[in-house]
Amino acid sequence: MKNRLIKTMVSWFVMGIVVLFFAHSSVAENQVELAKKLANPIASMINVPFQVNYDENFGPDDEGSKWVLNIQPVIPFSMGDNWNIITRTILPVIDTDDLPAKGMGESGMGDIVASQFFSPKAISKGGWTWGVGPVWLLPTATEDTLGGEKFGIGPTGVALKQQGPWTYGMLANHIWSVAGDDDRADISSTLMQPFLAYITSTHTTFSLNTESTYDWENNAWSVPFNFSVAQMLKLGKLPVQISLGVRYWADTTENGPEGFGGRFQFTFIFPK
């Protein structure tokens, strides 16, 4: 498994070098502002991240592994002079190996998580940006093992502050299942995602966060810590950002991933 992870990280590094080679090195002066908007989950800017995650050591014998491609379009809508609606959708494409048992595995689409944040256009007097709204769990998985076969809903919210090169804040939500297959387990899950980012004058972003979830049905935590380095570039006239990261699972559910994982992200940006 360790050799597989090393090969995976090397592949992502090579992919990043290829992207850097073909990208234009000259960037506009406002690239720092674009990087700051990307560090803000509810910035009023269309962007489409393609995020590849790899984790391993699943199952009782630590034999399982999983690839997940998250397609995550962020689309803002203006509501008059004072408010925005920011839609954030996560569509996962999943490939598993030796899950749920050795010799087994599935590939396909997982369940979609869609959030809508109602956010004031003006920053608060204290310098904070915030948004609240609903989050939806849609049972779109193409295979039984790739989703919960439950429809869910709950509240979500985010608050953050950007001060100089720093961005810090927290995103959270809770999802309850309200309909779906009665033979499948109910869902009651809380996500807490505190985040910290530092953006340099060369448009490089260093980020640290944890995407911790608590399963209230099974009284179990999943706590991955993520560290990543992202760089703003231009492909022709289109600004993009590439990111490489590493993850460590500080806590996990029974038969969940353990040890280290990796992340590669490529984000298309469509500034106004």
C-alpha positions as CSV (number, residue, x, y, z in Angstrom):
1,M,0.0,0.0,0.0
2,K,2.8,2.4,0.8
3,N,4.4,1.8,-2.5
4,R,1.1,2.4,-4.2
5,L,0.7,5.8,-2.4
6,I,4.3,6.8,-3.3
7,K,3.6,6.0,-7.0
8,T,0.4,7.9,-6.8
9,M,2.0,11.0,-5.4
10,V,4.8,10.9,-8.0
11,S,2.2,10.7,-10.7
12,W,0.4,13.8,-9.4
13,F,3.7,15.6,-9.1
14,V,4.5,14.8,-12.7
15,M,1.0,15.9,-13.7
16,G,1.5,19.2,-11.9
17,I,4.9,19.7,-13.7
18,V,3.2,19.1,-17.1
19,V,0.5,21.7,-16.4
20,L,3.2,24.2,-15.3
21,F,5.1,23.5,-18.5
22,F,2.2,24.3,-20.8
23,A,0.8,27.2,-18.7
24,H,1.9,30.7,-19.4
25,S,4.2,32.0,-16.7
26,S,3.0,35.6,-17.0
27,V,-0.1,36.4,-14.9
28,A,-2.1,39.5,-14.4
29,E,-1.7,41.8,-11.4
30,N,-5.1,40.8,-10.0
31,Q,-4.1,37.1,-9.7
32,V,-3.6,37.6,-5.9
33,E,-7.2,38.8,-5.7
34,L,-8.4,35.8,-7.7
35,A,-6.4,33.5,-5.3
36,K,-8.1,35.3,-2.3
37,K,-11.5,34.7,-3.9
38,L,-10.7,31.0,-4.3
39,A,-9.8,30.8,-0.6
40,N,-13.3,32.1,0.1
41,P,-15.9,29.3,-0.2
42,I,-18.7,31.9,-0.9
43,A,-16.9,34.4,-3.1
44,S,-19.0,35.8,-5.9
45,M,-17.0,34.2,-8.7
46,I,-17.7,31.2,-11.0
47,N,-15.1,28.5,-10.6
48,V,-15.1,24.8,-11.2
49,P,-12.6,22.7,-9.2
50,F,-11.8,19.1,-10.3
51,Q,-10.5,17.5,-7.1
52,V,-8.9,14.0,-7.1
53,N,-8.5,12.3,-3.7
54,Y,-6.8,9.0,-2.9
55,D,-7.0,7.1,0.3
56,E,-6.1,3.6,1.4
57,N,-6.0,1.1,4.3
58,F,-9.7,0.6,4.3
59,G,-11.3,-2.5,5.8
60,P,-10.5,-4.9,8.6
61,D,-7.3,-6.0,6.8
62,D,-6.3,-2.5,5.5
63,E,-6.4,-3.8,2.0
64,G,-8.9,-1.4,0.5
65,S,-8.3,1.8,-1.4
66,K,-10.4,4.5,-3.0
67,W,-10.1,7.1,-5.7
68,V,-12.6,10.0,-5.7
69,L,-12.9,12.7,-8.4
70,N,-15.1,15.5,-7.0
71,I,-16.5,17.9,-9.6
72,Q,-17.4,21.0,-7.6
73,P,-18.9,23.9,-9.5
74,V,-19.4,27.1,-7.6
75,I,-21.9,29.5,-9.2
76,P,-23.1,32.8,-7.7
77,F,-26.4,34.6,-8.3
78,S,-27.1,38.2,-7.5
79,M,-30.3,39.0,-5.5
80,G,-30.7,42.8,-5.8
81,D,-28.2,45.2,-4.4
82,N,-27.5,43.5,-1.0
83,W,-27.5,39.7,-1.3
84,N,-25.9,36.9,-3.3
85,I,-26.9,33.2,-3.5
86,I,-23.8,31.0,-3.8
87,T,-24.4,27.5,-5.0
88,R,-21.7,24.8,-4.2
89,T,-22.3,21.4,-5.6
90,I,-20.1,18.3,-5.1
91,L,-20.5,15.5,-7.6
92,P,-18.3,12.5,-6.8
93,V,-17.0,9.9,-9.2
94,I,-15.7,7.0,-7.3
95,D,-13.4,4.0,-7.9
96,T,-12.8,1.4,-5.2
97,D,-10.5,-1.5,-4.9
98,D,-10.8,-4.4,-2.4
99,L,-13.9,-2.7,-0.9
100,P,-16.0,-3.7,0.9
101,A,-13.9,-6.8,0.9
102,K,-10.7,-8.2,-0.8
103,G,-11.4,-8.9,-4.5
104,M,-14.4,-6.6,-4.6
105,G,-14.7,-3.0,-5.9
106,E,-17.1,-0.7,-7.7
107,S,-16.8,2.3,-10.0
108,G,-19.4,5.0,-10.7
109,M,-21.1,8.1,-9.4
110,G,-21.7,8.7,-5.7
111,D,-24.3,10.8,-3.9
112,I,-24.4,14.5,-4.8
113,V,-24.2,17.1,-2.0
114,A,-25.6,20.5,-3.0
115,S,-25.4,23.7,-0.8
116,Q,-26.9,27.1,-1.3
117,F,-25.6,30.0,0.8
118,F,-27.4,33.3,1.2
119,S,-24.7,35.8,1.7
120,P,-24.7,39.6,2.1
121,K,-22.6,41.4,-0.5
122,A,-21.2,43.8,2.1
123,I,-18.5,42.7,4.5
124,S,-19.4,43.2,8.2
125,K,-17.9,46.0,10.2
126,G,-15.6,43.5,11.8
127,G,-14.4,42.3,8.4
128,W,-16.3,39.0,8.3
129,T,-18.0,37.4,5.4
130,W,-20.7,34.9,6.1
131,G,-23.5,32.9,4.5
132,V,-26.2,30.5,5.6
133,G,-28.7,28.2,3.8
134,P,-29.8,24.6,3.1
135,V,-27.7,21.6,2.1
136,W,-29.1,18.7,0.2
137,L,-28.1,15.0,-0.1
138,L,-29.3,13.6,-3.4
139,P,-29.2,9.7,-3.8
140,T,-27.6,9.7,-7.2
141,A,-25.1,6.8,-6.6
142,T,-25.0,4.4,-9.5
143,E,-24.0,1.4,-7.3
144,D,-25.4,0.5,-3.8
145,T,-22.0,0.6,-2.2
146,L,-21.2,4.1,-3.5
147,G,-24.0,5.9,-1.7
148,G,-26.5,5.7,1.1
149,E,-29.7,5.5,-1.1
150,K,-31.2,8.2,1.1
151,F,-32.5,11.8,0.4
152,G,-31.2,14.2,3.0
153,I,-31.5,17.9,4.0
154,G,-30.1,20.2,6.7
155,P,-28.6,23.6,7.4
156,T,-25.2,24.9,6.3
157,G,-23.2,28.0,7.1
158,V,-19.8,29.6,6.7
159,A,-18.0,32.5,8.2
160,L,-14.5,33.8,7.3
161,K,-12.2,36.8,7.5
162,Q,-9.6,37.9,5.0
163,Q,-6.9,40.1,6.5
164,G,-3.8,40.8,4.5
165,P,-2.4,37.5,3.1
166,W,-4.5,35.5,5.6
167,T,-7.8,33.8,5.2
168,Y,-9.4,31.9,8.1
169,G,-12.8,30.7,9.0
170,M,-15.1,27.7,9.2
171,L,-17.7,25.9,7.1
172,A,-20.2,23.5,8.7
173,N,-23.3,21.6,7.9
174,H,-25.6,18.9,9.2
175,I,-27.5,16.4,7.1
176,W,-30.5,14.2,8.2
177,S,-31.9,11.6,5.9
178,V,-35.7,12.2,5.4
179,A,-36.6,9.7,2.7
180,G,-35.2,6.8,0.7
181,D,-34.6,3.0,1.0
182,D,-36.0,1.9,4.3
183,D,-33.5,-1.0,4.3
184,R,-30.6,1.3,4.4
185,A,-29.2,3.0,7.5
186,D,-30.5,6.4,8.4
187,I,-28.1,9.4,8.1
188,S,-27.3,12.0,10.7
189,S,-24.0,13.5,10.0
190,T,-22.2,16.8,10.9
191,L,-19.4,18.3,8.9
192,M,-17.0,20.8,10.5
193,Q,-14.4,22.3,8.2
194,P,-12.1,25.0,9.8
195,F,-9.6,26.4,7.3
196,L,-6.6,28.6,7.2
197,A,-4.8,29.9,4.1
198,Y,-1.8,32.1,3.4
199,I,-1.4,33.7,0.0
200,T,2.0,35.0,-1.2
201,S,2.7,37.9,-3.6
202,T,3.5,35.2,-6.2
203,H,-0.1,33.9,-6.1
204,T,0.9,30.8,-4.2
205,T,-1.6,29.6,-1.5
206,F,-0.6,27.5,1.4
207,S,-3.7,25.9,3.0
208,L,-4.4,23.8,6.1
209,N,-7.9,22.4,7.0
210,T,-9.7,19.5,8.5
211,E,-12.9,18.1,7.0
212,S,-14.1,16.4,10.1
213,T,-17.4,14.6,10.2
214,Y,-19.3,13.1,13.1
215,D,-21.7,10.2,12.4
216,W,-24.4,10.5,15.1
217,E,-26.0,7.2,14.1
218,N,-22.8,5.3,15.0
219,N,-21.1,7.8,17.3
220,A,-18.0,7.9,15.2
221,W,-15.6,10.6,14.0
222,S,-13.7,10.9,10.8
223,V,-10.9,13.5,11.1
224,P,-8.6,14.1,8.1
225,F,-6.0,16.9,8.2
226,N,-5.2,18.4,4.8
227,F,-2.2,20.5,3.8
228,S,-1.9,21.8,0.2
229,V,0.0,24.2,-1.9
230,A,-1.7,25.9,-4.8
231,Q,-0.5,28.1,-7.6
232,M,-2.3,30.5,-9.9
233,L,-1.5,30.2,-13.6
234,K,-2.9,31.1,-17.0
235,L,-3.8,28.7,-19.8
236,G,-4.1,31.2,-22.7
237,K,-6.3,33.9,-21.3
238,L,-8.1,31.6,-18.8
239,P,-6.8,31.8,-15.2
240,V,-6.5,28.4,-13.5
241,Q,-5.2,27.1,-10.2
242,I,-3.5,23.8,-9.5
243,S,-3.0,22.3,-6.1
244,L,-1.1,19.4,-4.6
245,G,-1.8,18.2,-1.1
246,V,-1.3,15.5,1.5
247,R,-3.8,14.2,4.0
248,Y,-3.4,12.4,7.3
249,W,-6.3,10.6,9.0
250,A,-6.1,11.5,12.7
251,D,-9.3,9.5,13.4
252,T,-11.5,7.4,11.4
253,T,-14.6,5.1,11.5
254,E,-14.4,1.4,11.8
255,N,-13.0,0.0,8.5
256,G,-12.4,3.6,7.3
257,P,-9.1,4.9,5.7
258,E,-6.0,5.1,7.8
259,G,-2.6,6.8,7.5
260,F,-1.8,9.2,4.6
261,G,-3.7,10.1,1.5
262,G,-3.3,12.6,-1.3
263,R,-5.1,15.2,-3.2
264,F,-4.7,17.0,-6.6
265,Q,-6.9,19.8,-7.7
266,F,-7.3,21.7,-10.9
267,T,-9.6,24.7,-10.8
268,F,-11.0,26.6,-13.8
269,I,-11.8,30.2,-13.0
270,F,-14.3,32.5,-14.7
271,P,-13.9,36.0,-13.3
272,K,-16.3,38.7,-14.3
